[in-house]
Amino acid sequence: MTDLYMVLFAFAFFLISALYLYACDHLMELR
């Protein structure tokens, strides 16, 4: 069960970081 939580946490962290980088790149384009 612990391994499942670790995988979900890693996936969530990757998804959030990807969205953050995408948002930053989009904001830089708007300027």
mmCIF entry with sequence, helices, sheets and N, C-alpha, C, O atoms, coordinates in Angstrom:
data_MODEL
# 
_entry.id   MODEL 
# 
_entity.id                         1 
_entity.type                       polymer 
_entity.pdbx_number_of_molecules   1 
# 
_entity_poly.entity_id                      1 
_entity_poly.type                           'polypeptide(L)' 
_entity_poly.nstd_linkage                   no 
_entity_poly.nstd_monomer                   no 
_entity_poly.pdbx_seq_one_letter_code       MTDLYMVLFAFAFFLISALYLYACDHLMELR 
_entity_poly.pdbx_seq_one_letter_code_can   MTDLYMVLFAFAFFLISALYLYACDHLMELR 
_entity_poly.pdbx_strand_id                 A 
# 
loop_
_entity_poly_seq.entity_id 
_entity_poly_seq.num 
_entity_poly_seq.mon_id 
_entity_poly_seq.hetero 
1 1  MET n 
1 2  THR n 
1 3  ASP n 
1 4  LEU n 
1 5  TYR n 
1 6  MET n 
1 7  VAL n 
1 8  LEU n 
1 9  PHE n 
1 10 ALA n 
1 11 PHE n 
1 12 ALA n 
1 13 PHE n 
1 14 PHE n 
1 15 LEU n 
1 16 ILE n 
1 17 SER n 
1 18 ALA n 
1 19 LEU n 
1 20 TYR n 
1 21 LEU n 
1 22 TYR n 
1 23 ALA n 
1 24 CYS n 
1 25 ASP n 
1 26 HIS n 
1 27 LEU n 
1 28 MET n 
1 29 GLU n 
1 30 LEU n 
1 31 ARG n 
# 
_struct_asym.id          A 
_struct_asym.entity_id   1 
# 
_struct_conf.conf_type_id            HELX_P 
_struct_conf.id                      HELX_P1 
_struct_conf.pdbx_PDB_helix_id       AA1 
_struct_conf.beg_label_comp_id       THR 
_struct_conf.beg_label_asym_id       A 
_struct_conf.beg_label_seq_id        2 
_struct_conf.pdbx_beg_PDB_ins_code   ? 
_struct_conf.end_label_comp_id       LEU 
_struct_conf.end_label_asym_id       A 
_struct_conf.end_label_seq_id        30 
_struct_conf.pdbx_end_PDB_ins_code   ? 
_struct_conf.beg_auth_comp_id        THR 
_struct_conf.beg_auth_asym_id        A 
_struct_conf.beg_auth_seq_id         2 
_struct_conf.end_auth_comp_id        LEU 
_struct_conf.end_auth_asym_id        A 
_struct_conf.end_auth_seq_id         30 
_struct_conf.pdbx_PDB_helix_class    1 
_struct_conf.details                 ? 
_struct_conf.pdbx_PDB_helix_length   29 
# 
_struct_conf_type.id          HELX_P 
_struct_conf_type.criteria    ? 
_struct_conf_type.reference   ? 
# 
loop_
_atom_site.group_PDB 
_atom_site.id 
_atom_site.type_symbol 
_atom_site.label_atom_id 
_atom_site.label_alt_id 
_atom_site.label_comp_id 
_atom_site.label_asym_id 
_atom_site.label_entity_id 
_atom_site.label_seq_id 
_atom_site.pdbx_PDB_ins_code 
_atom_site.Cartn_x 
_atom_site.Cartn_y 
_atom_site.Cartn_z 
_atom_site.occupancy 
_atom_site.B_iso_or_equiv 
_atom_site.pdbx_formal_charge 
_atom_site.auth_seq_id 
_atom_site.auth_comp_id 
_atom_site.auth_asym_id 
_atom_site.auth_atom_id 
_atom_site.pdbx_PDB_model_num 
ATOM 1   N N  . MET A 1 1  ? 0.842 -1.201 0.000   1.00 0.00 ? 1  MET A N  1 
ATOM 2   C CA . MET A 1 1  ? 0.000 0.000  0.000   1.00 0.00 ? 1  MET A CA 1 
ATOM 3   C C  . MET A 1 1  ? 0.885 1.262  0.000   1.00 0.00 ? 1  MET A C  1 
ATOM 4   O O  . MET A 1 1  ? 0.550 2.267  -0.628  1.00 0.00 ? 1  MET A O  1 
ATOM 5   N N  . THR A 1 2  ? 1.995 1.191  0.700   1.00 0.00 ? 2  THR A N  1 
ATOM 6   C CA . THR A 1 2  ? 2.892 2.347  0.760   1.00 0.00 ? 2  THR A CA 1 
ATOM 7   C C  . THR A 1 2  ? 3.465 2.662  -0.618  1.00 0.00 ? 2  THR A C  1 
ATOM 8   O O  . THR A 1 2  ? 3.604 3.830  -0.980  1.00 0.00 ? 2  THR A O  1 
ATOM 9   N N  . ASP A 1 3  ? 3.801 1.620  -1.390  1.00 0.00 ? 3  ASP A N  1 
ATOM 10  C CA . ASP A 1 3  ? 4.356 1.839  -2.736  1.00 0.00 ? 3  ASP A CA 1 
ATOM 11  C C  . ASP A 1 3  ? 3.344 2.576  -3.614  1.00 0.00 ? 3  ASP A C  1 
ATOM 12  O O  . ASP A 1 3  ? 3.719 3.442  -4.405  1.00 0.00 ? 3  ASP A O  1 
ATOM 13  N N  . LEU A 1 4  ? 2.068 2.235  -3.476  1.00 0.00 ? 4  LEU A N  1 
ATOM 14  C CA . LEU A 1 4  ? 1.027 2.876  -4.276  1.00 0.00 ? 4  LEU A CA 1 
ATOM 15  C C  . LEU A 1 4  ? 0.969 4.371  -3.965  1.00 0.00 ? 4  LEU A C  1 
ATOM 16  O O  . LEU A 1 4  ? 0.864 5.202  -4.867  1.00 0.00 ? 4  LEU A O  1 
ATOM 17  N N  . TYR A 1 5  ? 1.040 4.696  -2.675  1.00 0.00 ? 5  TYR A N  1 
ATOM 18  C CA . TYR A 1 5  ? 1.009 6.103  -2.289  1.00 0.00 ? 5  TYR A CA 1 
ATOM 19  C C  . TYR A 1 5  ? 2.223 6.844  -2.825  1.00 0.00 ? 5  TYR A C  1 
ATOM 20  O O  . TYR A 1 5  ? 2.115 7.995  -3.248  1.00 0.00 ? 5  TYR A O  1 
ATOM 21  N N  . MET A 1 6  ? 3.381 6.188  -2.808  1.00 0.00 ? 6  MET A N  1 
ATOM 22  C CA . MET A 1 6  ? 4.602 6.817  -3.320  1.00 0.00 ? 6  MET A CA 1 
ATOM 23  C C  . MET A 1 6  ? 4.469 7.104  -4.810  1.00 0.00 ? 6  MET A C  1 
ATOM 24  O O  . MET A 1 6  ? 4.884 8.163  -5.282  1.00 0.00 ? 6  MET A O  1 
ATOM 25  N N  . VAL A 1 7  ? 3.889 6.158  -5.552  1.00 0.00 ? 7  VAL A N  1 
ATOM 26  C CA . VAL A 1 7  ? 3.699 6.342  -6.996  1.00 0.00 ? 7  VAL A CA 1 
ATOM 27  C C  . VAL A 1 7  ? 2.715 7.481  -7.257  1.00 0.00 ? 7  VAL A C  1 
ATOM 28  O O  . VAL A 1 7  ? 2.945 8.310  -8.137  1.00 0.00 ? 7  VAL A O  1 
ATOM 29  N N  . LEU A 1 8  ? 1.630 7.524  -6.500  1.00 0.00 ? 8  LEU A N  1 
ATOM 30  C CA . LEU A 1 8  ? 0.636 8.582  -6.684  1.00 0.00 ? 8  LEU A CA 1 
ATOM 31  C C  . LEU A 1 8  ? 1.234 9.946  -6.350  1.00 0.00 ? 8  LEU A C  1 
ATOM 32  O O  . LEU A 1 8  ? 0.964 10.930 -7.038  1.00 0.00 ? 8  LEU A O  1 
ATOM 33  N N  . PHE A 1 9  ? 2.052 10.005 -5.285  1.00 0.00 ? 9  PHE A N  1 
ATOM 34  C CA . PHE A 1 9  ? 2.681 11.272 -4.897  1.00 0.00 ? 9  PHE A CA 1 
ATOM 35  C C  . PHE A 1 9  ? 3.654 11.729 -5.982  1.00 0.00 ? 9  PHE A C  1 
ATOM 36  O O  . PHE A 1 9  ? 3.694 12.910 -6.326  1.00 0.00 ? 9  PHE A O  1 
ATOM 37  N N  . ALA A 1 10 ? 4.433 10.798 -6.516  1.00 0.00 ? 10 ALA A N  1 
ATOM 38  C CA . ALA A 1 10 ? 5.398 11.145 -7.567  1.00 0.00 ? 10 ALA A CA 1 
ATOM 39  C C  . ALA A 1 10 ? 4.664 11.628 -8.816  1.00 0.00 ? 10 ALA A C  1 
ATOM 40  O O  . ALA A 1 10 ? 5.093 12.588 -9.455  1.00 0.00 ? 10 ALA A O  1 
ATOM 41  N N  . PHE A 1 11 ? 3.555 10.964 -9.165  1.00 0.00 ? 11 PHE A N  1 
ATOM 42  C CA . PHE A 1 11 ? 2.792 11.348 -10.347 1.00 0.00 ? 11 PHE A CA 1 
ATOM 43  C C  . PHE A 1 11 ? 2.173 12.737 -10.154 1.00 0.00 ? 11 PHE A C  1 
ATOM 44  O O  . PHE A 1 11 ? 2.174 13.559 -11.070 1.00 0.00 ? 11 PHE A O  1 
ATOM 45  N N  . ALA A 1 12 ? 1.645 12.988 -8.948  1.00 0.00 ? 12 ALA A N  1 
ATOM 46  C CA . ALA A 1 12 ? 1.034 14.290 -8.657  1.00 0.00 ? 12 ALA A CA 1 
ATOM 47  C C  . ALA A 1 12 ? 2.093 15.390 -8.710  1.00 0.00 ? 12 ALA A C  1 
ATOM 48  O O  . ALA A 1 12 ? 1.847 16.470 -9.247  1.00 0.00 ? 12 ALA A O  1 
ATOM 49  N N  . PHE A 1 13 ? 3.276 15.111 -8.150  1.00 0.00 ? 13 PHE A N  1 
ATOM 50  C CA . PHE A 1 13 ? 4.355 16.097 -8.157  1.00 0.00 ? 13 PHE A CA 1 
ATOM 51  C C  . PHE A 1 13 ? 4.789 16.408 -9.582  1.00 0.00 ? 13 PHE A C  1 
ATOM 52  O O  . PHE A 1 13 ? 5.027 17.566 -9.923  1.00 0.00 ? 13 PHE A O  1 
ATOM 53  N N  . PHE A 1 14 ? 4.893 15.367 -10.423 1.00 0.00 ? 14 PHE A N  1 
ATOM 54  C CA . PHE A 1 14 ? 5.286 15.559 -11.820 1.00 0.00 ? 14 PHE A CA 1 
ATOM 55  C C  . PHE A 1 14 ? 4.230 16.376 -12.566 1.00 0.00 ? 14 PHE A C  1 
ATOM 56  O O  . PHE A 1 14 ? 4.563 17.262 -13.353 1.00 0.00 ? 14 PHE A O  1 
ATOM 57  N N  . LEU A 1 15 ? 2.965 16.073 -12.312 1.00 0.00 ? 15 LEU A N  1 
ATOM 58  C CA . LEU A 1 15 ? 1.878 16.778 -12.994 1.00 0.00 ? 15 LEU A CA 1 
ATOM 59  C C  . LEU A 1 15 ? 1.857 18.250 -12.597 1.00 0.00 ? 15 LEU A C  1 
ATOM 60  O O  . LEU A 1 15 ? 1.706 19.124 -13.450 1.00 0.00 ? 15 LEU A O  1 
ATOM 61  N N  . ILE A 1 16 ? 2.009 18.526 -11.297 1.00 0.00 ? 16 ILE A N  1 
ATOM 62  C CA . ILE A 1 16 ? 2.001 19.909 -10.821 1.00 0.00 ? 16 ILE A CA 1 
ATOM 63  C C  . ILE A 1 16 ? 3.195 20.689 -11.373 1.00 0.00 ? 16 ILE A C  1 
ATOM 64  O O  . ILE A 1 16 ? 3.059 21.843 -11.781 1.00 0.00 ? 16 ILE A O  1 
ATOM 65  N N  . SER A 1 17 ? 4.363 20.045 -11.382 1.00 0.00 ? 17 SER A N  1 
ATOM 66  C CA . SER A 1 17 ? 5.558 20.740 -11.885 1.00 0.00 ? 17 SER A CA 1 
ATOM 67  C C  . SER A 1 17 ? 5.412 21.021 -13.384 1.00 0.00 ? 17 SER A C  1 
ATOM 68  O O  . SER A 1 17 ? 5.836 22.072 -13.864 1.00 0.00 ? 17 SER A O  1 
ATOM 69  N N  . ALA A 1 18 ? 4.809 20.078 -14.124 1.00 0.00 ? 18 ALA A N  1 
ATOM 70  C CA . ALA A 1 18 ? 4.626 20.264 -15.564 1.00 0.00 ? 18 ALA A CA 1 
ATOM 71  C C  . ALA A 1 18 ? 3.654 21.420 -15.813 1.00 0.00 ? 18 ALA A C  1 
ATOM 72  O O  . ALA A 1 18 ? 3.892 22.251 -16.690 1.00 0.00 ? 18 ALA A O  1 
ATOM 73  N N  . LEU A 1 19 ? 2.568 21.474 -15.052 1.00 0.00 ? 19 LEU A N  1 
ATOM 74  C CA . LEU A 1 19 ? 1.594 22.554 -15.210 1.00 0.00 ? 19 LEU A CA 1 
ATOM 75  C C  . LEU A 1 19 ? 2.216 23.897 -14.829 1.00 0.00 ? 19 LEU A C  1 
ATOM 76  O O  . LEU A 1 19 ? 1.933 24.915 -15.462 1.00 0.00 ? 19 LEU A O  1 
ATOM 77  N N  . TYR A 1 20 ? 3.065 23.903 -13.794 1.00 0.00 ? 20 TYR A N  1 
ATOM 78  C CA . TYR A 1 20 ? 3.719 25.138 -13.352 1.00 0.00 ? 20 TYR A CA 1 
ATOM 79  C C  . TYR A 1 20 ? 4.654 25.658 -14.437 1.00 0.00 ? 20 TYR A C  1 
ATOM 80  O O  . TYR A 1 20 ? 4.661 26.852 -14.736 1.00 0.00 ? 20 TYR A O  1 
ATOM 81  N N  . LEU A 1 21 ? 5.447 24.759 -15.030 1.00 0.00 ? 21 LEU A N  1 
ATOM 82  C CA . LEU A 1 21 ? 6.367 25.175 -16.083 1.00 0.00 ? 21 LEU A CA 1 
ATOM 83  C C  . LEU A 1 21 ? 5.588 25.667 -17.303 1.00 0.00 ? 21 LEU A C  1 
ATOM 84  O O  . LEU A 1 21 ? 5.981 26.648 -17.933 1.00 0.00 ? 21 LEU A O  1 
ATOM 85  N N  . TYR A 1 22 ? 4.480 24.986 -17.641 1.00 0.00 ? 22 TYR A N  1 
ATOM 86  C CA . TYR A 1 22 ? 3.664 25.387 -18.783 1.00 0.00 ? 22 TYR A CA 1 
ATOM 87  C C  . TYR A 1 22 ? 3.062 26.778 -18.539 1.00 0.00 ? 22 TYR A C  1 
ATOM 88  O O  . TYR A 1 22 ? 3.029 27.615 -19.441 1.00 0.00 ? 22 TYR A O  1 
ATOM 89  N N  . ALA A 1 23 ? 2.590 27.012 -17.314 1.00 0.00 ? 23 ALA A N  1 
ATOM 90  C CA . ALA A 1 23 ? 1.988 28.315 -16.979 1.00 0.00 ? 23 ALA A CA 1 
ATOM 91  C C  . ALA A 1 23 ? 3.049 29.420 -17.048 1.00 0.00 ? 23 ALA A C  1 
ATOM 92  O O  . ALA A 1 23 ? 2.782 30.505 -17.565 1.00 0.00 ? 23 ALA A O  1 
ATOM 93  N N  . CYS A 1 24 ? 4.241 29.146 -16.530 1.00 0.00 ? 24 CYS A N  1 
ATOM 94  C CA . CYS A 1 24 ? 5.313 30.147 -16.559 1.00 0.00 ? 24 CYS A CA 1 
ATOM 95  C C  . CYS A 1 24 ? 5.677 30.484 -18.004 1.00 0.00 ? 24 CYS A C  1 
ATOM 96  O O  . CYS A 1 24 ? 5.869 31.652 -18.345 1.00 0.00 ? 24 CYS A O  1 
ATOM 97  N N  . ASP A 1 25 ? 5.768 29.474 -18.839 1.00 0.00 ? 25 ASP A N  1 
ATOM 98  C CA . ASP A 1 25 ? 6.129 29.709 -20.237 1.00 0.00 ? 25 ASP A CA 1 
ATOM 99  C C  . ASP A 1 25 ? 5.030 30.526 -20.924 1.00 0.00 ? 25 ASP A C  1 
ATOM 100 O O  . ASP A 1 25 ? 5.324 31.416 -21.722 1.00 0.00 ? 25 ASP A O  1 
ATOM 101 N N  . HIS A 1 26 ? 3.777 30.226 -20.617 1.00 0.00 ? 26 HIS A N  1 
ATOM 102 C CA . HIS A 1 26 ? 2.662 30.945 -21.228 1.00 0.00 ? 26 HIS A CA 1 
ATOM 103 C C  . HIS A 1 26 ? 2.661 32.404 -20.767 1.00 0.00 ? 26 HIS A C  1 
ATOM 104 O O  . HIS A 1 26 ? 2.404 33.306 -21.564 1.00 0.00 ? 26 HIS A O  1 
ATOM 105 N N  . LEU A 1 27 ? 2.949 32.639 -19.482 1.00 0.00 ? 27 LEU A N  1 
ATOM 106 C CA . LEU A 1 27 ? 2.967 34.008 -18.972 1.00 0.00 ? 27 LEU A CA 1 
ATOM 107 C C  . LEU A 1 27 ? 4.104 34.801 -19.598 1.00 0.00 ? 27 LEU A C  1 
ATOM 108 O O  . LEU A 1 27 ? 3.957 35.993 -19.868 1.00 0.00 ? 27 LEU A O  1 
ATOM 109 N N  . MET A 1 28 ? 5.230 34.149 -19.828 1.00 0.00 ? 28 MET A N  1 
ATOM 110 C CA . MET A 1 28 ? 6.362 34.845 -20.447 1.00 0.00 ? 28 MET A CA 1 
ATOM 111 C C  . MET A 1 28 ? 6.014 35.251 -21.876 1.00 0.00 ? 28 MET A C  1 
ATOM 112 O O  . MET A 1 28 ? 6.476 36.285 -22.359 1.00 0.00 ? 28 MET A O  1 
ATOM 113 N N  . GLU A 1 29 ? 5.206 34.443 -22.548 1.00 0.00 ? 29 GLU A N  1 
ATOM 114 C CA . GLU A 1 29 ? 4.815 34.767 -23.920 1.00 0.00 ? 29 GLU A CA 1 
ATOM 115 C C  . GLU A 1 29 ? 3.880 35.975 -23.955 1.00 0.00 ? 29 GLU A C  1 
ATOM 116 O O  . GLU A 1 29 ? 3.939 36.789 -24.877 1.00 0.00 ? 29 GLU A O  1 
ATOM 117 N N  . LEU A 1 30 ? 3.018 36.084 -22.944 1.00 0.00 ? 30 LEU A N  1 
ATOM 118 C CA . LEU A 1 30 ? 2.051 37.179 -22.927 1.00 0.00 ? 30 LEU A CA 1 
ATOM 119 C C  . LEU A 1 30 ? 2.730 38.532 -22.749 1.00 0.00 ? 30 LEU A C  1 
ATOM 120 O O  . LEU A 1 30 ? 2.233 39.545 -23.241 1.00 0.00 ? 30 LEU A O  1 
ATOM 121 N N  . ARG A 1 31 ? 3.859 38.553 -22.052 1.00 0.00 ? 31 ARG A N  1 
ATOM 122 C CA . ARG A 1 31 ? 4.519 39.836 -21.817 1.00 0.00 ? 31 ARG A CA 1 
ATOM 123 C C  . ARG A 1 31 ? 5.094 40.426 -23.094 1.00 0.00 ? 31 ARG A C  1 
ATOM 124 O O  . ARG A 1 31 ? 5.683 41.506 -23.065 1.00 0.00 ? 31 ARG A O  1 
# 
